Amino acid sequence: MPATPPQTPAKEAHPVSGVPLIDEPIALFKPFHGQEEIDAVAEVIRSGWWGNGPKTVAFEEAFAAFVGARYGVSTNSATAALHLALTVADVAGGEVLTTPITFVSTNHVILLNNATPVFCDVERDTLNIDPDDIARKVTPRTKAIVCVHYGGHPCDMERIHAIAKAHNLIVIEDAAHAAGSRYKDQPIGSLSPLTCFSFHPVKNLATGDGGMVTLDNPEWRDRLNRLRWVGINKNTWQRSDGQDSSKYSWEYGVDEIGYKYHSNDLMSAIALVQLGRLPDTNARRRAICTMYDEGLAGLGWLETPVEKDYAFSARHNYVIKTRQRDKLADWLKEHRIASGMHYIPNHLYPMYKPYVSAPLPVTESVWLELLTLPLHPNLSDDDVAYIIDVIRRFPYA
Ligand SMILES: Cc1ncc(COP(=O)(O)O)c(C=O)c1O
């Protein structure tokens, strides 16, 4: 008898959609790396200088040049960067106009600086802070505006700067999602007095964690340098002579209370490689978004994200809007596709209730429709085609 050929088991199909399920689940976010990041970390480990040193200085200079700012001050997160940016902006005792649709760090740092967050509504299409509501909520106590470039889509900066100028307010940009974004062809990071970036593992430029303030003001740069390292006015690298450890000088001054917020050369070595990759990885994100836009077009029950004329988004998130958000999230999960929701409006957290002065009608309705789809450079065209197919088969009723 001839031998029976081995049978490949039929792929399990979803009972309703009939779609054969994928073997490997699709992640929502995933850092992208090559051998270069591993080599760069190995080099730092061998160098013996793991702390804040030459790689960190090199990354600060390269990132500041990339965004067109004079200085970059690195930190161990964007939360730390925002905390210190609001400190040098001297917001204590005043009001800070802010968005509710953000990661809580944006608003926690206002409270950490002994200031009062005043929530403004968002634009329904971009989900960014609405300049009209900013204008309505300025008071004599307002000191600053914090704006978040949601998903990488720049806020309407000309209008925000016009309000800031009229009322003498400092603009601080939360650019956690916006490494590589541009507003009217100017890079985010070069537009406002202080801009804060995140290099958390799911961000476009990922280092494991990390952040950066970009700015032009040398006094603020010096103060940020001190505040990020417990108030000390000369870091260890500045007190050493390159790799000649015999020239180490132990003396430093302490000018004020600071934090343990500085970065290190292990993270900065990864960051330098990731910065070199950023044009390609952001281009891949953009290509995936175009596939989504085209593949999901024409579904009356779903809205795809916009990109305004003034905007070039780094495409950190791909967020759709649908009234059946939770059912669609379950449907995706059944097909082994992760999805997310960014963000629960911060003013709805009980701890922020004391700061809610007026209803935020757009925020309070739109967030119920938001669903974040997988977006990262590791996704293959087949992955994206599978996600589109699964969404198109969703039994919206
Ligand atoms: C809009 C926004 N702001 C700030 C942060 C804080 O960034 P980090 O995790 O680097 O502190 C995040 C992180 O997810 C964010 O999405």
The ligand as a Tripos MOL2 file, in Angstrom:
@<TRIPOS>MOLECULE
LIG
   16    16     1     0     0
SMALL
NO_CHARGES

@<TRIPOS>ATOM
      1 C1          0.2690   61.6860   25.1210 C.3       1 LIG1
      2 C2          1.2510   61.1280   26.0940 C.ar      1 LIG1
      3 N1          1.8640   61.9610   26.9430 N.ar      1 LIG1
      4 C3          2.7880   61.5180   27.8300 C.ar      1 LIG1
      5 C4          3.1060   60.1930   27.9100 C.ar      1 LIG1
      6 C5          4.1150   59.7380   28.9180 C.3       1 LIG1
      7 O1          5.2010   59.1620   28.2820 O.3       1 LIG1
      8 P1          6.2690   58.2890   29.0910 P.3       1 LIG1
      9 O2          5.7260   56.9070   29.1620 O.co2     1 LIG1
     10 O3          7.5120   58.3710   28.2650 O.co2     1 LIG1
     11 O4          6.4170   58.8930   30.4280 O.co2     1 LIG1
     12 C6          2.5050   59.2840   27.0460 C.ar      1 LIG1
     13 C7          2.8410   57.8500   27.1150 C.2       1 LIG1
     14 O5          2.1480   56.9800   26.6960 O.2       1 LIG1
     15 C8          1.5550   59.7570   26.1200 C.ar      1 LIG1
     16 O6          0.9480   58.9250   25.2700 O.3       1 LIG1
@<TRIPOS>BOND
     1     1     2 1
     2     2     3 ar
     3     2    15 ar
     4     3     4 ar
     5     4     5 ar
     6     5     6 1
     7     5    12 ar
     8     6     7 1
     9     7     8 1
    10     8     9 2
    11     8    10 1
    12     8    11 1
    13    12    13 1
    14    12    15 ar
    15    13    14 2
    16    15    16 1
@<TRIPOS>SUBSTRUCTURE
     1 LIG1         1 GROUP 0 **** ****
